Amino acid sequence: MKHLIIVIFLLCGIGFAQAAEMVVGARELNKAALSAHPGDVIRIAAGRYSDVELKISARGTEEKPILIEADGGGKVTLCGASNLRLAGEWVVIRGLHFEDGHSPDGAVIEYRLGDEVANNCRITGCAVTNYNPPKRNLDYSYVSMYDITRIDQTEDFAVEYVGGESYRLYAWFCSF
């Protein structure tokens, strides 16, 4: 009888699994995102990270998106040759700042990772400041969006191109 009660408690507990919350450095974020489940919260430790290529592929749900944000409202600054590639579904990225650098490849932020695009994903509270290509005559993009994605209004997402020139936000709508 004692074993039966233990088994019942274990079976009942399976349905009540709690979403995980973890704090990682920017260099550990890619691995943490791969193991994330709907409703999980991944916080990036506040700090300045140089030459980091974030490649996030994760799958949340509409009811339980995966949240990736700066820890404790702190500032997460990506500098040098850093960028963000986001793929999967229902992922929210909040509080990243790209400063004093350039993307080593493609746009600074792309809503895709290889052939996989991001669907129903959101970037908010982020900024790109003084993040320019090494050569001024290089064709350069700050954000490339594909399919059904969201980037919040300019008061939440800011791009500042030092030198007085305008910036470009590309939206690519693909059908598969």
C-alpha positions as CSV (number, residue, x, y, z in Angstrom):
1,M,0.0,0.0,0.0
2,K,2.9,2.4,0.8
3,H,4.4,1.9,-2.7
4,L,1.0,2.5,-4.3
5,I,0.7,5.9,-2.5
6,I,4.2,6.9,-3.6
7,V,3.4,6.0,-7.2
8,I,0.2,8.0,-7.2
9,F,2.1,11.1,-5.8
10,L,4.7,10.7,-8.5
11,L,2.1,10.4,-11.3
12,C,0.2,13.4,-10.0
13,G,3.3,15.5,-9.9
14,I,4.1,14.9,-13.5
15,G,1.3,17.2,-14.7
16,F,2.5,20.0,-12.3
17,A,6.0,20.5,-13.6
18,Q,7.2,24.1,-13.0
19,A,8.8,26.2,-15.7
20,A,12.5,26.5,-15.2
21,E,14.3,29.8,-14.4
22,M,18.0,30.1,-14.9
23,V,20.7,32.7,-15.2
24,V,23.5,32.2,-17.7
25,G,26.3,34.1,-19.3
26,A,25.9,35.2,-22.9
27,R,28.3,32.5,-24.1
28,E,26.1,29.7,-22.4
29,L,22.8,31.1,-23.8
30,N,22.8,29.0,-27.0
31,K,23.0,25.7,-25.1
32,A,20.4,26.8,-22.5
33,A,17.9,27.8,-25.3
34,L,18.2,24.4,-26.9
35,S,17.0,22.7,-23.7
36,A,14.3,25.3,-22.9
37,H,10.7,24.2,-22.6
38,P,7.5,26.3,-22.9
39,G,7.2,28.8,-20.1
40,D,10.9,28.7,-19.2
41,V,12.7,31.9,-18.3
42,I,16.4,32.3,-19.2
43,R,18.1,35.4,-17.8
44,I,21.4,36.6,-19.2
45,A,23.8,37.8,-16.4
46,A,24.2,41.6,-16.7
47,G,27.5,42.6,-18.2
48,R,29.4,43.5,-21.4
49,Y,30.1,40.5,-23.7
50,S,32.4,40.8,-26.7
51,D,32.4,38.8,-29.9
52,V,29.4,36.6,-29.1
53,E,27.2,35.1,-31.8
54,L,23.8,34.2,-30.2
55,K,22.2,31.4,-32.1
56,I,18.9,30.7,-30.4
57,S,16.5,28.0,-31.5
58,A,13.7,27.3,-29.1
59,R,10.0,26.4,-29.1
60,G,7.5,27.9,-26.7
61,T,3.7,28.1,-27.1
62,E,1.3,31.0,-27.3
63,E,0.2,30.3,-23.7
64,K,3.7,29.7,-22.5
65,P,6.4,31.6,-24.5
66,I,10.0,31.1,-23.7
67,L,11.4,34.4,-22.2
68,I,15.1,35.3,-22.7
69,E,16.0,38.6,-20.9
70,A,18.6,40.6,-19.1
71,D,18.9,39.5,-15.5
72,G,17.3,41.7,-12.9
73,G,16.7,44.5,-15.3
74,G,20.4,44.9,-15.7
75,K,22.1,45.8,-18.9
76,V,23.4,43.1,-21.3
77,T,25.7,44.7,-23.8
78,L,27.0,42.8,-26.8
79,C,30.0,44.5,-28.5
80,G,32.7,43.7,-30.9
81,A,31.7,41.2,-33.6
82,S,28.4,40.0,-32.1
83,N,25.0,39.2,-33.5
84,L,21.7,37.4,-32.8
85,R,20.0,34.7,-34.8
86,L,16.6,33.7,-33.6
87,A,14.6,30.7,-34.8
88,G,11.7,28.6,-33.5
89,E,8.3,29.7,-32.1
90,W,6.9,31.8,-29.3
91,V,10.2,33.2,-28.0
92,V,10.5,36.7,-26.5
93,I,13.9,38.4,-26.3
94,R,14.1,41.4,-24.0
95,G,16.9,43.8,-22.9
96,L,19.8,43.2,-25.2
97,H,22.0,46.2,-26.3
98,F,24.3,46.0,-29.2
99,E,27.0,48.7,-28.9
100,D,30.3,49.7,-30.4
101,G,30.8,46.9,-32.9
102,H,29.4,45.3,-36.0
103,S,27.8,42.0,-37.1
104,P,30.5,39.6,-38.3
105,D,28.0,38.1,-40.8
106,G,24.6,39.4,-42.2
107,A,22.3,41.6,-40.2
108,V,22.9,42.4,-36.5
109,I,19.6,40.6,-35.7
110,E,18.0,38.0,-38.0
111,Y,14.7,36.2,-37.3
112,R,16.2,33.0,-38.7
113,L,19.0,30.5,-38.0
114,G,20.1,28.9,-41.2
115,D,17.0,27.7,-43.0
116,E,14.8,27.8,-39.9
117,V,12.8,31.0,-39.4
118,A,11.3,32.5,-36.3
119,N,7.5,32.4,-36.1
120,N,5.5,34.4,-33.5
121,C,8.6,35.6,-31.8
122,R,9.2,39.0,-30.3
123,I,12.1,41.3,-29.6
124,T,11.5,44.1,-27.1
125,G,13.5,46.6,-25.0
126,C,16.6,46.2,-27.2
127,A,18.8,48.7,-28.9
128,V,21.5,48.9,-31.6
129,T,23.9,51.8,-31.0
130,N,27.1,52.7,-32.9
131,Y,27.0,49.2,-34.5
132,N,28.4,49.9,-37.9
133,P,30.3,47.9,-40.5
134,P,34.1,48.4,-40.6
135,K,33.8,49.8,-44.1
136,R,31.1,52.6,-44.6
137,N,30.4,51.6,-48.2
138,L,29.4,48.0,-47.2
139,D,25.7,47.0,-47.7
140,Y,24.6,46.5,-44.1
141,S,21.3,45.6,-42.4
142,Y,20.4,45.9,-38.7
143,V,17.4,43.7,-38.5
144,S,16.0,41.1,-41.0
145,M,12.6,39.7,-40.3
146,Y,11.0,36.6,-41.9
147,D,7.5,35.2,-41.6
148,I,5.3,36.0,-38.6
149,T,7.4,37.9,-36.1
150,R,7.2,41.1,-34.0
151,I,9.6,43.9,-33.2
152,D,8.2,46.5,-30.8
153,Q,7.9,50.2,-31.6
154,T,10.9,52.5,-31.7
155,E,10.6,53.6,-28.1
156,D,11.2,49.9,-27.1
157,F,13.6,49.1,-30.0
158,A,16.1,51.7,-31.1
159,V,18.7,51.7,-33.8
160,E,21.1,54.6,-33.9
161,Y,23.6,54.9,-36.7
162,V,26.4,57.2,-35.8
163,G,27.3,59.5,-38.7
164,G,23.8,60.9,-39.2
165,E,22.7,58.4,-41.8
166,S,19.4,56.5,-41.6
167,Y,19.0,52.8,-40.8
168,R,17.1,50.0,-42.6
169,L,14.7,47.5,-41.2
170,Y,14.0,44.7,-43.6
171,A,10.9,42.4,-43.4
172,W,11.0,39.3,-45.6
173,F,7.7,37.5,-45.9
174,C,8.2,33.9,-47.0
175,S,5.7,31.2,-47.8
176,F,6.8,27.6,-47.4
